[in-house]
Amino acid sequence: MHDGSGRIAVQNLTKQFGAVTAVQNLSFTVEPGSVTGFLGPNGAGKTTTLRMLLGLVRPTAGTATINGRQHHELGNPARIVGSVLDNGSFHPKRSARDHLRVYAAAIGVPDQRADEVLGLVGLSPAADRKAGGFSLGMRQRLALATALLGDPQVLVLDEPANGLDPEGIAWLRTFLRSFAAQGRTVLVSSHLLSEVEQTIDQVVIVSAGMTRYFGPLENLRQSQRSRVLVQPADASALATALREAGITEVEPTPDGRVAVSGATVQQIGDVAAKASIAVYGMEEQKADLEQLFFQLTSGQYSGAPLPGQYAAQGNWAQPGAAQPMQSGPQYQQAPPQPYQQNYQQPGQQPQPNQGWGGQQQ
């Protein structure tokens, strides 16, 4: 059923539509057993790249392969790769089960597979409902069920969380991680890092059709640096004392505090005490990963500032390979803990009064 490794390889991929270059010299790989996020703002070239991978658009240059072959060379592609590029290809008067049976017949799988995938995506109770009455979240689940009909080794999903409520997003996260844990390959696009951050292992970040970052998500996390905001009695004296102690990344902030990078709260406190400088407060902050993503992709469709708007102060440089294109990340307070809830697991039946992602009760 599955020939080859399931590896996705994109090499020097370029697509031009007349004078517009939608994708420019893009290269990355997606390995089996992992979930890879394909991230970038709207208009960055994500969907065009996925359409080239799936044989729907011819590249101007470069290649995009699955199992070392282009999509048209896969034989029965639906048994190798399942994909969701939109969730609108449903006959509104056809039930979810009948919709899936039509596609099952087209790819040569038995009718019973329709009920199996409905169970996988949690839509068994809605099997006989007409797709035209489905919410956006339910349509997303039905589209995923369609992609799973051929029991594929590879999943390619374009914005799969669109329309899902928090419960549906949590369900999708669990499902994709479980799918990849079977040694299969998942490539999922999104324009929001926060939407897929807890799901993906590695990330491809694109903007204006070009690669801005490709590598493990953990490397992006490790590139974050913390800083400590200090409220001293004498900011100038503290800055001098810190530099004399070998702590050189010291800058004043607009509100009169001192921002220190590369040192802990304890180290700063020891220096201040030794120099007899009173300290009224210290606050440790970390760079926000979402802000780093914004900076890697900024500038493609930037609007002009509003009258009287001024640039944010306090930008800080990032170390490591994932360097921002323009300036360092903005720092902010740690976000509140995400809302926790017991979520439906893949294949389980919904409990009474429990909806599917995005469904109105």
C-alpha positions, 0 to 999 in steps of 0.5 A: 500500500505504501511504497517508499519512505513517505519523505517529502522533498522540495528542492529549489522550487520556483513558481512565477505567474507572469511578472509575479514570483509566488515561490522563489527557490524554496527548499526543505524536507519533511521526514516520516514520523514528524509533524512539520509546520509550513508557516507564513503570512497570507500570500507568502506562497504556502498554498502554491507550494502545496499545490505544486507538491500535489501536482495541481500547479506546474513549477517554473523550476525545481522539484517537489516529490513524495517518496522520491517521485512527483505526484503524477508518478505515484500510481494511485496517489490517494493511497500514498498521500491524503490532502486537504486544500479546502473544505468546500468540495461537498454536495450540500444535499449528500450525507457525510457517509455518502460523500465519503463512499463516492470518494472511496469508490473513486480510489478503489477502497471498500464502502466500509472505509467511509464509516471507519474514517468517520469514526477516526474524525469523530463524526460517526453520529453525524454520518447521515446528516447532510453536509450542507448543514455542517458547521465550518469545523465539521466540514474541516473534519469531513475534509480530513476524513476524505483525505484519510480514505486511502490510509495514506502514509503522508498527510498534507493539510492547508490551514486545517485548524481554520474554523475549529473551536478550542476543543477541535484544535486540541483534538486535531493536535492529538490526532496529528501527533498520533498519526505521525507516531505511526511513522507517517508524515504530516505537513501542515500549513498555517499563518499562525505559529501559535496555532500549531506550536504545540503540534509540530516538530520542525518548521518551515517559515516562508515570506514573499515566497522565500525561506526565512527559517527551516529547522527544528522548532526547538532551535527557535525556542532556544534562540530566545533570550531572557532579559531582566528589567531592574529599577535601581536607585541610580541607573547610571551607577548600576550600569557601570557596576554591571559592566565592570563585573563583565555583564556588558549587555546593559541598556536603559529603557524609556521608563528609567529602568535598566535592561540587562541580558546575559545575567540572572536576577541573582547575579545582578542583585549581587553586583548591586549589593556589592556596589551599595546600589539600592534596587527597588525591583527586578522583573525577568522577561522572555522573548515571545516566540510568536513575535520572533515569527512575526519578525521573520515574516514582516515586511511583505504587506506592511502598512504605513503607520498611523499619524502620530504612531512611533516605532516600539522601543527596546528591541533586542538582538537575537543570537543563533541561526534564526536571526530576524530579518530586521530587528530583535524580538519584542519582550513581553510578560509570560502569557497566561496558562492555556485553558485546560479541558478534557478533550475527545480523543481520535475515534471516540464517540462524542458524549451527549450535548458534546459538539464537533469542532465549530458546531453550534449546539 
